[in-house]
Amino acid sequence: MESITNTMDNIHYISSKTLDLKTLHTIIYEEKKLQLSEESIEKISNCRNYLNDKLKNQDKPIYGINTGFGSLYNVKISKENLTKLQENLMMSHACGTGDLVPQAIVKLMLLLKIQSLSYGHSGVQLLTVERLIDFYNNNITPIIFTQGSLGASGDLAPLAHLALPLIGKGEVTYKGKLFSGEEILKTFNWEPIALQSKEGLALLNGTQFMSAYGIHLLLESYKLSYLADLIGSVSLDAFDGRIEPFNELVHLVRPHNGQLKTAERVREFLEGSELIEQEKVHVQDPYSFRCIPQVHGATKDTLAFVEKTFITEINSVTDNPNIFSKEDEIISGGNFHGQPLALALDYLKISMAEIGNISERRVFQLVSGLRGLPAFLVDSPGLNSGFMIPQYTAASIVSANKQLATPASIDSIVSSNGQEDHVSMGANAATQASKLIENVKRVLAIELFNGSQALSLRTPLKSSEFIESFLTVYRNEVPFVAFDRELFKDIEASINFIETLSIDANELM
């Protein structure tokens, strides 16, 4: 289904239309503002009105609405204490610790929480959702910590920190400064939200911590997948590699989509290269070059699976209980359980770790003094160590990634006095994936550093026009290494080059 985006006034309208990855890319990178559609306003309002009427006309316990939470589900709460119940829930559950969640991910959490609440099955006030939109549109990002979620019952601790500023508690950043929840409300002349029944649970239950990390990392992974193909092509040409393994005929008889796409990209990147077209002495290349389509391609297919999982998730209702006003049902279920996301994040970790693994192997081949290249890609090896140690650095990083890629989802710890007796650990998978994908970026930056050096040593023969123009831009940031110098500065510049490189979304996905 299409997603409604108003490009005239730079507003994205929250609606029931599917929020897909390209739309998210547009919202994020074009810094669109959010606004509820009339459809969403009606759904939110109707659900809240239904819940108000339900509480007026019956007195029986409804989990999370007029009862305690978790193992305290049997404790009935009086009507006059329902607001206090929701506020106590948010304060008591805000128990995060560790590193701060990056602001870009916090902003995504806001967007995804707004989207989930907009479907009209959560029972929140319209004012509550509009205040979350105010936070998003004004770049007010609550302070959230990476540790504290088990990935079931929702991302309770992170989402509590996300929601606290609504009632004037917690902390936020705004224009680079730290504000208390009370201070930020006063800055904008906003009154604290008087939470009604169910609202605290609607805000805290949900998978928006895992989902925001997943979407952010998917966008980053698609970019790194594209760059792995491009940087791998640089290395292939620099290594005097063969183009025959990328012939479409090879891949049509094993037609995995990612494999076909990778081979096609490499052919396009290297079209017109003098180096790739010259006669070769060697009959075969090592697997790290020859099997780029098979390895990079398998990662692409994994990204497609992970994308499907996360797009389903962010277009879903993940709090509890779920309210179905038309059917006159309030049902306590388990849509907050993060198992689908935990498994997908673990799969993402494994697939992206392999991009780093094969990249490091190409680095190793380039510095090995093979195929007419000098040992360690520098004149006077011995006097100069050249590119010896960047390969060590890449090796240490891919080793760390093997540890990070260990599945988090195979673990579970009982919580809430046994009521929550199986949890996904998807939040741990998310933060591990974040570190791992950052590491992959560093390894690819080292490969680009090595590959560009090796390609320069092939002068006067040239690569393709596309690669030569790409490396001309890169050389403005990272000059050719003639003699030993402080290479950590070049590695950092190479990482920064990759981070700031802008690639059209249509090229990535």
N, C-alpha and C positions, 0 to 999 in steps of 0.2 A: 504494500500500500504506500501511496505517496505521503510525504510529510509536509505540512503547510508551513512555509517560511515566507514572510513578507520582506522582500528585499528593498522595497521602496523606502520604508521607514526603519529598517534595520531591527525589526522585531520578529521574534519567533513566537508563534501562538501555540500554547500548550493545548493539546487536544487528544482525541482517541486515535488519531492517525499514527502509524508506526514511526517511532523515533529510531532512524537507522544510523549507521556509522558515518556515512557521508554528511548527513544532516548535522550530526554532532560535531563533526570536523568543521563545518561551516559556522555553527553557533559559537564554537570555541575560538576559532582563529579570526573570524570576522567580528568577534565581540558583540554578538547580538544581545539585545535585551529580551526579557521574557514577559509574556502577558497571557493571562488565561483567556481561552476562547469562550464564547457564550455557552457552548456545549458543556465545557468543563465547569463553568460557574453553576449551571443548572444541576449537574450531577452532584457536585459537592454540597450545594444547598439542600437538594432533595434528600440526600442521605442524612445530613445533620438534622433536618426537620423530622425525618422518620424516627431517628434515635431519640430525639426529645420526646416525641409522642409516645414511644415505646416505654420510656422510663416513667412517664406520667401515669400510664394505664396499667402497669404491672409492677410487682414488688419482688419478683423472684430473682435470685442471683444470676448475673450474666458475666462470665469471666472477663476480667480486665476493665469492665465498665462500672460495676458496683461491687467488685470483689478485690482482694489482694492479688498479688502476682506471683508467678512461679509456683513454688510449693505452698504459698499462702493463698492459693486459689479458693479455698473454702471459707475464707474470712470475709463476711459481708460488711460492706461499708455504707454508712447512712448517707442519705441524699445531701445533707448539708456539708458533708466532708468530701464530696466528689472532686471539687477543684483542688483541695489540699492533697488528696490522694494522687492526682496527676503531677502536681508540683513536687511532692515528696519522691515520686517515682523518678523524675528527671534528676533531681539533686543526688539521690542515693545511688543512681546508676552511672553517674559521671565519674568513673573511677579509672580513667585512662592514665597511662604513664608512658615513658619512653620518648622517642624522637617525635617531633612535630610532623603531622601529615602535611605535605606540600600544599600550598594555597591553591594551586591549579586543581588538585584532587578534591580539596574541600569544596571548591566552587562546583565541581561536577557532582559532589554529594548533594548539594543544595538542589541542583537541577533535577537529579534523579529522584530525590524525595518529593519534589513538587510534582513530577510526572506521575509517580505512583499514587499520590494522594488525590490527583485530579480525576481518577476514574470513578469516584463516588462509591467506594466500598469501605471507607476507612472511618467515617463519622466525624471528621474534623470540621471546625468552623471555616467559613470562607475567609475570614480575617486572618486566620493562622496561615493559610496557604499564601495569601497576598503578602503577609509579612516576610515569609521565606523568599518570595519573589523580590521584595524590596531589598533584602540582604543581597541577593544575587545581582540585581541590577546596579546596586551601589558599591559592588566589590567589597562587601563586608564579609570577612571570612572567619567563622568561629575557630578558636584554638582547639584542635583535636590531636590526640596522641595515637601513635601507631600500635600500642599494646593495650589489650583489654578485651578484645572480642574473641569469642569462641566460634563465631560463624554460625550460631544457631540461637534461637529466640531472637534472631536478627543480630545486627552489629550493635548490641545494646550500649556498651560504654561509648564508642565513638559517636553514635547517634544522640546519646544524651548530651554530650559536649556540643554537638551541632545545634541542638534545640534549646539549650539553657538560655542563650541570649534573648530568646523570645519572651521570657519572663523576667528579664533584667538580671540574670545570673551568668556565670561563666565569663569567658573572655573572647575578644575578637581582635582581628587586625583590620585597620582601615587607614588607607593612604600611608602605609608603612609604619604605623604606630599601633601600640597595644592599648586597647580600651577594655574596661570592664563591661559586662552586659548592661549594667545600669547606666554607665556613661554613654554608651553608643545610642541607647534609646533617648536619652536627654539631648544628645547632639542632633538627632533628627526629629525631636519633639514627638516621639512615639510613646504611647502608653504600653506598659507590659501587657501581654496577652493573658487574659483571665481564662485559663484552660478549663474546658468543660469535660464532661465524662468521656472517656475513651481516648482523648486527644494525646495524653502523654504516651500511652501505649502505641498509638498510631505513629507517633513521631519516633519512638525508640525501636519498635519492632520494624524489621526491614533489612534489606541486604545492601544498602546504599554505600557502605564503606567498601565491601568487596566489589560491588558493581562499578563504583567510580574508579577504583584501582584497575579493574579489568578493562574498562573502556579506555582509560588513559594509556595503559600498557599496550593495548591492541593498536591504537594509533601509532604509538612509538615503535611497536614491532613491525608494523607494515612499512614504516619508513626505513627501519634497519634492514628489513628483508630486501627492499629495493636497493639500498646502498650496498648490501652484501653482494648482490648480483653485479652492481657497477664496479665496486672495488675488486671483487673477484675477477672481473674482466680485465681490469688494469693489471692485476698480478699475473693472469694468464698470458697476456701480451708481453709483459716484462720477462716472463719465464720462457719466452719463445714457445708457447704452447700451441697445440693443434686445435683447429676449429671443428674437425670432423665429428668429435663426440657430441657436438651441439646440433648436428644435422637433424632436421625435423623427422626424418625417416626413422631414426633410432628411437625417438620418443613416441611416435605414433603406434609402435608395436608394444609399448608399455604406457598407455595413455593416462597416467595420473595428471590431473589438471595442473598442479603446481610444477611438476616436472616439465610439462610442455611449455608453460609460461616462462619458466626460468631459462630454458634453452632459447626460446624466442628472444627474450630480453638480451641475453649475451650476444646472440647473432646481431641484433640491432645495434648494441653498444659498439661492437667491433667492426661493423660494416665499413669498408674502405681502409682498414688498417694495413699499412705496408708490412708490419711485423707479422701479423697473423697470416698474411697471404704468401710470405716468403717460403721457399722450399725448406723442409725440415730434415734434419739428420736423424732424429730420434723417431721411433715408430709409435710410442705411447707416452702419455703423461702420467704422473702419480695420481692417485684417486682424488686428492684434495683439489686438483684441477679438473681431471676428466669427469668426475662424478658430481660436479657442482649442480647440474640439473636435478639429479636424484636426491641429493642432500638438502639443498636449498628448497627444492620443490616439495619435499615432504614437510618442511616447516610451513610453507605456504598452505598446504592442505590442512595442517593443524590449525593455522590461524583462521581458516574458513570455518572449521568446527567450533573453535572458541568464540568467534564472532556470532555464529548462530545461537550459541548458548547465552551469550550476554545480551544480545538484542532481544531475545525472548524475555530475559529477566527484567530488563529496564522498561519493558512495555507491560509489566505485570503488577499485580497488587501483592505486596509481600509482608504486610503487617498482620496482626491477629488481635481479636477475632475479625472475620470478614462479615460485612453487613450487606445483605441483599434485600433492599427495600421492596422491590417489586414482588419478590417471593415471600416477603415477611419472615425472613430467616436471619438470625445472627449465629454464625457457626465458628467455633473455635477449632482451628486447624493447624497446619504447620508450614505455611508458605514462606515463613521466615527462615527455614532451614537452608543453609548455604551449600548443601552437598553438590548440586550441579555446578556451582561456581568453583568450589574447592577442587573438584576433579578437573575442570577446565583450566584453572590456574596452574595446577600441577602439570598438566599436559603442555600448557604454554611455556612453563619453565623448562621442561625437557627439550622441547622443540627449539627454543631460542638458545639454549645452552649448546646445541649442536651447530648452530650458526657460528658461535664463538670457537668451538672445537676445530671445525674445518678451516676457519680463518687463520687460527694460530698455526695449523699445519702448513698452510701456504706461506706464512711468514718464515717458518723454519726452512722450507725449500728455497726461498729467495736468498737467504743469507748463507747457504751452504756451499757457495763457490761452484755451482753447477751451471752448465750451458753458457759458458763464456762470461758469466758474471763474477766479479771479484768476491773473495770471501768477505762476508759481512758488509758487502756493498760499498766499500770505500777503498781508495788508493792507499798503498803502503800498509796493508794489514799487518799487525804486530806493533808498529809505531802507533797506528790508529786502531782502536777496537771497533769503530764504526757502529754497525747496527747489531752487534752481538747481544747486548743486554735488553733492548726492546723486546726481543723474542723471549727472554727470561720473564720479563714483566707479563707478556701475553700468556705465557705458560702458567704463571702463578694465578692469573685471573681465571683462566679456564678451569684450573684445579679447584679454585674456590667455588666456581659455578657448579661443579659436580656435587659439592656438598649442599649448595642451596637448592639444587634440583631434586633432592630427595623429597618424595611426596609428603606434604603436610596432611593430606586428606586421609591417610591410613591411621591417623591417631584420633583418639577421642578420650575425654576426661569427664566423669560424671560431675554435674553441678546442680545447684538449687535443691539440695537434699534428695537427689535422685529423681526429681521430676523431669529434669533435663538430662537424661541419661545417655544420649548420643549426640555429639556435636561434630560439626564439619571441619573445624580448624581452617576454614577458608580464608579468614583474615590473616593468619600466619602465611598461608600460601601467597596471598596478595603482596604482603610486604617482602617476602622472599623473592617473588617474581620481580618486584621493583628493583631490588638490589642486583638481581641476576641480569636483567635487561640493561641496566646502567653499565654493568660489566661488559656485556656484549658490545655496547657502543664503544667502549674503550679499546677492546680488542680490534674492532674494525678500524678504529682510528690509527692503531699501530700498524695494521696491514696497509692502510692507505699511505702512511708514512714510508713504509718499506717498499711498497709497490711503485710509488711515484719516484722514489730514488732509483730503483732498478730500471724503470722505464727510461729515466733520463740517461742512464748509462748505455742505452741502445742507440743513442744519437749517432748518425744522422737519420736512421730509420724512424718513422713516426707511427704512432697508433692512429686510430680513427679520428676524424674531425671532432666528434662528440667528446671522446675521452681527452683529446688534447686541449679542448676548450675548458673542460672540467678541471683539468690539472693546472691550467694557466691561472684560474681563479684560486685554486688551492695553493699554488706557489706564492701568491701574494701574502699568504699567512705563514707558510712553512717553506722556507728556501731550501734549495739543494744543499746537501751536507758534503762539503769538500774535505774537511778535516774534523777531528773530534771536537765537540762542543757540548754544552749542557743540554742533553737531549730531552730531559724532562720538560723543558720549555716547549720544545717542538711537539712532544706528545700532547701536552695540554692545549697547544694551539690547534692540533689536529682534532682533538676531541671537541673543542669549541667550534671548529669549522663544521663538523657533522651536526652539532646541536643547532646551529644557526642556519643551516641549509634549509631552504624552503622548497618543498616538492609538491606539485599539484596533486590533489587527492585522487584524481582520475588515473594518475600514474601509479599510485600506491596500491589501490584496491581492485 
